Amino acid sequence: MKTTLDLHDGLVAEAKALAARQRSTLTRLVEEGLRLRLQAAVPPVASEAVKLPVFKGRGGLKSGIDPTSNKSMFAAAGDE
């Protein structure tokens, strides 16, 4: 597909020089850049989900704190 882009002259000159050094074309360089940018924007799929850390410490809550009560938790933190 043909398309028209308005690009900064200096950027195009650098891109053409790089394409020439790599014995490639400006079109191929732009396509590669777009592919890399689009791949980076794709969110991970469910199989690649990030694992969250789990605290496996000892002790638990102080006695007298009800974990189902916000009031109790705030009082224990001193944020009444």
Protein Blocks (a to p, Z undefined) as FASTA:
>chain_A
ZZdddddfklmmmmmmmmmmnopafklmmmmmmmmmmmmmpccdfklcccddddfbehia
aehiafkbmklmmmmnopZZ
